[in-house]
């Protein structure tokens, strides 16, 4: 009986220690200053980009042996007006199309993540844009860099999926295409 009690206590201790190790390996990160969030598209005149260097957010990531082994949550938010094309009229048209006054932020909330080999991951989540929320897939690369993590990736969306009418200019003679690509490139810093 004494031997069974020792064995039971040993297994309880092992279970407790293994849970403690898992908690230590999981870390919460925040988006570092100057991320690059870029939206690329087409128009009847030329291809275009709008870039933001402003975003906030957090991620809960598990690392083991210097590699990312699990992405448990990602929440990112960006102000619509932080997107800039370098052309004020284009920016104004984009803000109007995205209903910026009513919905000033674009947000992404991860639903699931699956490793796709090495540092490649498939991540799906809810993108909220112009008051509409849709589930979209991102293809990302995520790799440790010292204590930080570098995250880059892209997703293709259609404006009409979010009930956004593609903007026009010059009395409708210049039309924006429906398809856009969202590019992200950011560093995540651990929160102590």
Backbone bond lengths (Angstrom), bond angles and torsions (degrees), N, CA, C in turn:
res aa  C-N    CA-C-N  psi(-1)  N-CA   C-N-CA  omega(-1)  CA-C   N-CA-C  phi
1 X - - - 1.454 - - 1.530 110.44 -
2 X 1.323 116.66 -42.36 1.462 120.91 178.96 1.529 110.14 -62.53
3 X 1.326 116.50 -37.79 1.460 121.76 179.11 1.535 110.43 -65.05
4 X 1.332 117.87 -40.90 1.459 121.93 177.60 1.525 111.92 -65.10
5 X 1.328 117.27 -37.75 1.458 122.07 177.79 1.529 110.17 -64.59
6 X 1.336 117.46 -43.26 1.464 121.22 178.16 1.529 110.57 -63.22
7 X 1.310 116.22 -41.26 1.454 120.73 -179.77 1.529 110.69 -65.52
8 X 1.330 116.93 -42.17 1.458 121.40 178.19 1.517 110.66 -62.89
9 X 1.331 118.07 -45.32 1.461 122.02 178.76 1.533 110.82 -62.79
10 X 1.318 116.74 -38.30 1.459 120.77 177.87 1.535 110.68 -60.88
11 X 1.349 117.33 -46.83 1.463 120.59 -179.96 1.532 111.83 -65.86
12 X 1.306 118.01 -36.26 1.465 121.18 176.65 1.521 109.92 -64.16
13 X 1.322 117.25 -42.57 1.462 121.76 178.44 1.534 111.00 -63.30
14 X 1.326 117.19 -44.23 1.468 121.20 178.31 1.529 110.32 -61.71
15 X 1.329 117.87 -44.23 1.457 121.79 178.70 1.522 110.49 -61.70
16 X 1.311 118.38 -44.49 1.455 123.08 179.22 1.526 110.74 -61.99
17 X 1.318 117.23 -45.46 1.467 120.75 -179.62 1.518 111.77 -66.24
18 X 1.326 117.81 -38.86 1.470 119.55 179.74 1.526 110.50 -66.13
19 X 1.321 118.30 -37.73 1.461 121.06 176.40 1.524 110.31 -66.52
20 X 1.313 118.44 -38.07 1.462 122.32 178.85 1.517 110.38 -64.00
21 X 1.312 118.14 -41.37 1.462 122.03 179.28 1.522 110.19 -63.34
22 X 1.346 118.27 -40.73 1.455 121.48 178.86 1.523 110.82 -62.05
23 X 1.314 118.43 -42.43 1.450 121.96 -179.88 1.523 110.30 -63.98
24 X 1.327 117.80 -41.85 1.458 121.84 179.98 1.522 110.60 -64.94
25 X 1.317 118.86 -37.10 1.457 122.55 -176.60 1.531 112.09 -73.10
26 X 1.321 117.13 -22.95 1.458 120.76 179.03 1.514 108.68 -85.85
27 X 1.341 116.95 133.63 1.452 121.42 -176.22 1.526 109.03 -133.27
28 X 1.328 115.40 145.02 1.455 120.65 173.30 1.519 108.21 -96.83
29 X 1.332 115.64 135.01 1.451 122.98 -178.62 1.520 109.61 -121.51
30 X 1.349 115.92 158.83 1.462 120.84 173.31 1.519 109.04 -126.24
31 X 1.321 115.68 154.35 1.459 121.12 179.00 1.527 108.11 -66.29
32 X 1.341 116.44 126.21 1.460 122.36 178.68 1.528 109.68 -74.60
33 X 1.342 117.38 161.69 1.469 120.14 177.26 1.532 111.98 -58.42
34 X 1.322 115.43 152.59 1.466 125.04 176.53 1.525 115.61 62.57
35 X 1.323 118.66 46.47 1.463 118.63 171.62 1.526 108.12 -70.58
36 X 1.308 116.83 161.75 1.461 118.86 173.81 1.512 109.09 -115.22
37 X 1.320 114.98 116.84 1.451 123.20 176.28 1.522 105.04 -115.28
38 X 1.332 117.01 115.33 1.457 120.63 -175.17 1.520 110.11 -123.96
39 X 1.322 115.44 138.07 1.452 122.94 174.45 1.524 106.49 -115.52
40 X 1.332 116.62 125.42 1.467 121.75 -179.32 1.515 109.59 -118.45
41 X 1.333 114.88 143.21 1.454 119.25 178.85 1.517 111.44 -155.72
42 X 1.313 114.46 -170.47 1.456 121.20 -179.09 1.522 109.33 -126.39
43 X 1.322 114.78 164.91 1.458 120.73 171.21 1.520 107.36 -149.12
44 X 1.327 116.58 174.40 1.458 120.01 178.72 1.526 111.39 -69.89
45 X 1.349 117.57 -12.26 1.464 122.09 179.98 1.523 112.28 -99.71
46 X 1.343 116.94 -48.03 1.474 121.27 -177.30 1.533 110.38 -167.64
47 X 1.335 115.65 164.64 1.460 120.22 171.91 1.524 108.27 -72.23
48 X 1.315 116.88 156.16 1.459 120.28 -177.24 1.522 110.86 -144.45
49 X 1.331 115.00 159.63 1.468 123.99 174.84 1.517 108.53 -133.98
50 X 1.310 115.59 144.63 1.462 122.28 167.98 1.519 105.72 -125.53
51 X 1.337 116.10 130.94 1.459 120.93 -173.18 1.521 110.43 -123.50
52 X 1.322 115.44 138.84 1.458 122.83 172.65 1.525 109.00 -120.43
53 X 1.318 115.19 138.15 1.469 121.11 174.37 1.528 109.68 -110.01
54 X 1.331 115.35 21.68 1.461 120.66 -177.88 1.528 109.94 -130.93
55 X 1.302 116.06 122.80 1.464 121.61 173.17 1.522 107.40 -159.20
56 X 1.307 115.33 151.75 1.454 120.51 174.69 1.520 107.44 -126.07
57 X 1.322 115.88 157.20 1.446 118.05 177.27 1.505 112.76 163.96
58 X 1.317 114.12 172.69 1.457 121.51 179.48 1.526 109.59 -136.83
59 X 1.319 113.99 159.46 1.469 120.71 176.04 1.519 108.07 -144.66
60 X 1.310 115.70 144.18 1.458 122.25 174.18 1.524 106.94 -110.59
61 X 1.344 115.07 116.17 1.460 120.87 -171.86 1.516 109.64 -132.11
62 X 1.328 114.73 140.08 1.464 120.68 177.02 1.524 108.24 -104.21
63 X 1.338 115.02 133.39 1.459 121.75 177.97 1.519 108.97 -122.62
64 X 1.332 114.84 148.53 1.456 120.66 176.26 1.521 107.78 -150.37
65 X 1.312 116.09 132.45 1.466 122.37 178.11 1.523 111.48 52.42
66 X 1.338 117.04 40.72 1.453 121.37 176.58 1.516 115.49 77.53
67 X 1.336 118.29 9.96 1.463 121.35 -179.61 1.517 110.39 -127.52
68 X 1.316 115.72 152.69 1.462 121.25 174.08 1.521 107.61 -78.06
69 X 1.335 115.78 123.36 1.465 119.90 -178.58 1.531 112.90 -110.04
70 X 1.327 117.19 -17.06 1.466 120.15 178.36 1.526 109.58 -158.96
71 X 1.320 115.50 140.30 1.465 122.28 171.22 1.514 105.40 -113.04
72 X 1.331 116.17 111.95 1.455 118.88 -172.96 1.522 114.45 -97.29
73 X 1.332 116.58 -25.91 1.459 118.92 175.02 1.520 109.42 -161.49
74 X 1.319 114.88 150.29 1.464 122.68 173.97 1.524 107.01 -146.28
75 X 1.313 116.30 129.07 1.461 123.33 176.17 1.522 106.83 -133.27
76 X 1.336 117.80 121.19 1.464 121.77 -179.40 1.520 108.87 -133.54
77 X 1.334 115.22 141.77 1.456 121.55 179.82 1.529 108.96 -135.56
78 X 1.336 115.61 143.11 1.456 121.18 179.96 1.519 108.87 -144.54
79 X 1.314 116.72 138.10 1.461 120.63 177.37 1.535 109.35 -75.74
80 X 1.322 116.75 135.04 1.460 122.17 179.90 1.528 109.78 -56.02
81 X 1.352 116.91 -43.47 1.468 120.60 -176.55 1.525 113.72 -70.81
82 X 1.334 117.84 -5.24 1.468 118.83 175.47 1.535 110.51 -80.70
83 X 1.343 117.78 -14.35 1.467 121.68 176.08 1.523 109.51 -75.12
84 X 1.337 116.49 126.70 1.467 121.63 -178.18 1.524 109.80 -132.24
85 X 1.338 115.05 138.11 1.461 120.99 177.97 1.517 112.17 -104.17
86 X 1.327 116.51 -15.02 1.462 120.52 -172.72 1.522 111.23 92.29
87 X 1.334 117.01 -2.14 1.471 122.20 178.89 1.532 107.14 -127.75
88 X 1.319 116.18 111.84 1.465 120.13 -172.13 1.527 112.83 -61.33
89 X 1.341 118.67 -38.09 1.470 119.74 -179.46 1.524 110.86 -67.58
90 X 1.343 117.05 -39.25 1.464 120.53 177.17 1.527 110.13 -63.16
91 X 1.338 116.09 -42.57 1.465 120.11 178.25 1.529 110.15 -59.49
92 X 1.330 116.25 -46.63 1.466 120.79 -178.89 1.530 110.90 -60.37
93 X 1.339 116.45 -44.08 1.476 120.27 178.85 1.531 111.16 -62.48
94 X 1.343 116.34 -41.28 1.470 120.65 179.27 1.525 110.77 -64.66
95 X 1.333 117.25 -44.83 1.470 120.47 179.89 1.527 110.90 -61.19
96 X 1.340 116.57 -40.60 1.467 119.79 177.78 1.518 111.06 -64.37
97 X 1.327 117.08 -44.78 1.468 121.09 -179.47 1.528 111.29 -62.47
98 X 1.338 116.43 -36.55 1.472 121.35 -179.36 1.529 112.79 -84.95
99 X 1.347 116.78 4.88 1.473 122.45 177.34 1.525 111.06 54.97
100 X 1.338 115.52 47.04 1.469 122.29 -173.49 1.520 113.18 -58.20
101 X 1.330 117.87 -37.50 1.471 119.20 -178.31 1.521 111.46 -62.86
102 X 1.320 116.40 -37.65 1.463 120.50 -179.94 1.526 112.49 -86.28
103 X 1.336 117.11 -34.51 1.471 122.75 -177.71 1.530 109.03 -129.51
104 X 1.342 117.90 81.02 1.472 121.54 -171.60 1.531 115.31 -73.06
105 X 1.332 118.05 -9.64 1.460 119.45 -177.77 1.521 112.19 -124.91
106 X 1.322 114.47 149.81 1.459 123.58 170.14 1.522 105.53 -107.85
107 X 1.335 117.55 130.36 1.466 119.77 -178.14 1.524 110.54 -128.83
108 X 1.336 114.20 153.56 1.463 121.28 175.30 1.519 107.70 -133.71
109 X 1.326 116.34 132.66 1.460 122.78 178.15 1.527 108.85 -130.71
110 X 1.333 116.55 116.09 1.459 121.00 -175.81 1.526 112.12 -66.23
111 X 1.330 115.47 140.57 1.459 122.31 173.94 1.521 111.36 -103.28
112 X 1.344 117.14 -43.71 1.460 120.66 179.15 1.518 110.47 -156.25
113 X 1.337 115.19 158.17 1.465 122.00 179.16 1.517 109.25 -142.64
114 X 1.334 115.21 137.62 1.462 121.08 179.02 1.512 109.27 -134.16
115 X 1.319 115.78 133.00 1.458 120.50 177.49 1.524 108.70 -68.02
116 X 1.343 114.98 137.53 1.453 121.02 -176.43 1.534 110.24 -119.51
117 X 1.326 115.74 25.97 1.466 121.64 -179.85 1.515 111.21 105.52
118 X 1.340 117.18 126.02 1.468 121.81 177.99 1.513 111.93 57.98
119 X 1.350 115.77 -125.07 1.462 121.69 179.09 1.527 112.92 -92.80
120 X 1.336 117.31 4.69 1.464 121.70 -178.64 1.534 110.39 -87.35
121 X 1.320 115.33 136.31 1.461 121.80 -179.53 1.526 109.38 -136.15
122 X 1.305 116.25 152.41 1.462 124.27 168.93 1.523 106.27 -109.50
123 X 1.319 115.15 122.05 1.462 121.44 -177.35 1.523 108.16 -124.15
124 X 1.311 117.20 132.75 1.463 119.82 173.69 1.525 108.05 -121.61
125 X 1.319 113.87 149.63 1.449 118.33 -179.01 1.512 111.52 -167.52
126 X 1.328 114.51 179.44 1.457 121.79 -178.93 1.526 109.38 -93.00
127 X 1.328 115.75 118.84 1.458 121.85 174.57 1.518 107.50 -101.29
128 X 1.327 115.95 124.66 1.461 120.33 176.79 1.519 107.72 -106.44
129 X 1.329 115.16 121.08 1.454 122.64 -175.47 1.519 108.35 -142.39
130 X 1.315 117.07 126.17 1.475 122.19 177.97 1.529 112.48 54.33
131 X 1.315 116.19 34.75 1.464 121.03 176.70 1.510 115.18 84.63
132 X 1.320 118.04 -2.86 1.468 122.35 177.51 1.524 109.41 -107.95
133 X 1.320 116.85 144.56 1.464 121.71 178.62 1.521 109.23 -121.34
134 X 1.325 115.17 125.85 1.464 121.62 179.01 1.516 109.37 -133.11
135 X 1.319 116.10 149.95 1.459 121.21 174.86 1.528 108.24 -83.31
136 X 1.337 116.31 128.20 1.464 120.07 179.71 1.527 109.67 -132.90
137 X 1.339 116.71 151.20 1.465 120.47 176.62 1.529 111.28 -96.89
138 X 1.321 116.18 139.09 1.457 123.58 173.28 1.517 108.13 -114.06
139 X 1.311 117.28 141.19 1.461 122.92 166.78 1.517 105.62 -101.51
140 X 1.331 116.78 121.09 1.464 118.75 -176.40 1.523 111.56 -130.55
141 X 1.321 113.67 159.80 1.461 122.89 168.37 1.516 105.47 -115.66
142 X 1.321 116.32 133.43 1.457 120.60 -179.81 1.518 107.98 -137.82
143 X 1.341 115.88 122.05 1.462 119.86 -174.27 1.523 110.52 -142.63
144 X 1.332 116.65 137.63 1.459 119.91 175.36 1.525 111.15 -65.13
145 X 1.316 115.39 145.14 1.467 123.74 172.13 1.524 105.83 -137.59
146 X 1.339 114.98 91.44 1.466 119.26 -171.99 1.519 109.31 65.28
147 X 1.323 117.03 -128.63 1.471 121.71 177.57 1.526 112.05 -82.07
148 X 1.333 116.32 -15.33 1.461 121.87 -177.31 1.520 110.89 -91.38
149 X 1.328 114.69 174.69 1.455 120.91 175.90 1.529 107.79 -133.25
150 X 1.332 116.35 135.77 1.458 122.10 175.70 1.526 108.12 -100.91
151 X 1.318 115.96 128.29 1.453 121.97 -177.90 1.523 108.78 -125.79
152 X 1.327 116.71 127.79 1.463 120.99 175.04 1.522 108.11 -140.97
153 X 1.318 115.66 153.42 1.456 117.89 179.58 1.502 112.71 176.68
154 X 1.336 114.60 -175.25 1.462 119.78 -179.74 1.514 111.37 -153.98
155 X 1.330 113.32 159.65 1.471 121.94 175.99 1.512 108.23 -147.57
156 X 1.320 116.83 142.88 1.459 122.46 175.77 1.522 108.90 -101.57
157 X 1.337 115.53 134.62 1.458 120.43 178.38 1.526 109.22 -135.98
158 X 1.321 115.63 167.17 1.463 122.39 171.72 1.520 107.56 -117.55
159 X 1.320 116.23 133.23 1.459 120.50 178.75 1.525 110.99 -59.18
160 X 1.331 117.04 -39.96 1.465 119.69 -176.88 1.530 112.51 -66.12
161 X 1.347 117.65 -22.10 1.463 119.58 174.66 1.529 111.53 -65.08
162 X 1.341 116.13 -21.69 1.462 121.69 179.59 1.535 110.91 -105.96
163 X 1.329 116.11 19.27 1.473 122.29 -178.39 1.526 112.20 56.56
164 X 1.343 116.06 35.25 1.458 122.00 176.67 1.527 107.46 -106.35
165 X 1.312 115.54 125.41 1.462 120.44 175.33 1.526 107.74 -80.19
166 X 1.330 118.34 122.68 1.463 119.87 179.63 1.527 110.95 -53.79
167 X 1.348 117.41 131.40 1.463 120.85 -176.04 1.536 112.54 -63.10
168 X 1.338 113.95 154.18 1.463 121.31 174.54 1.525 107.95 -127.72
169 X 1.333 115.54 164.45 1.464 121.04 177.52 1.524 108.43 -144.22
170 X 1.314 114.90 169.11 1.462 123.63 178.87 1.540 109.83 48.70
171 X 1.312 114.15 59.04 1.474 122.33 176.97 1.524 112.62 55.68
172 X 1.328 116.45 36.55 1.454 122.06 175.08 1.513 115.12 84.92
173 X 1.346 117.40 2.24 1.469 119.02 -179.63 1.526 112.30 -77.09
174 X 1.330 117.21 -23.95 1.471 121.47 175.89 1.522 106.58 -109.70
175 X 1.329 115.95 122.11 1.460 120.58 -176.88 1.519 110.17 -121.50
176 X 1.324 115.49 136.44 1.456 121.81 176.61 1.528 108.95 -82.18
177 X 1.338 115.92 140.84 1.457 119.78 176.24 1.521 111.51 -69.75
178 X 1.313 116.71 158.66 1.468 122.55 -178.95 1.528 111.76 -74.79
179 X 1.339 117.64 -34.52 1.463 120.83 -175.93 1.524 111.13 -83.22
180 X 1.335 115.27 139.09 1.464 122.17 175.83 1.522 108.64 -136.55
181 X 1.329 115.56 154.75 1.459 121.32 173.67 1.515 108.15 -117.93
182 X 1.323 115.48 130.09 1.466 121.78 175.61 1.522 107.12 -98.46
183 X 1.340 116.14 124.34 1.464 122.18 176.90 1.530 107.86 -111.81
184 X 1.316 116.74 137.24 1.465 119.93 175.29 1.528 108.60 -127.54
185 X 1.332 114.90 143.78 1.448 122.13 176.41 1.513 107.02 -150.87
186 X 1.307 117.20 110.58 1.468 119.72 -174.83 1.533 111.42 -149.95
187 X 1.304 113.04 159.20 1.462 121.14 172.82 1.527 107.09 -105.71
188 X 1.322 116.15 138.71 1.463 121.99 175.93 1.515 108.00 -110.90
189 X 1.332 115.69 126.05 1.464 121.92 178.86 1.524 110.11 -101.86
190 X 1.347 117.58 140.02 1.473 118.76 178.65 1.521 111.08 -65.93
191 X 1.316 115.41 143.25 1.475 121.27 175.14 1.520 106.07 -94.84
192 X 1.310 116.26 123.34 1.477 120.07 -179.31 1.497 111.75 -86.13
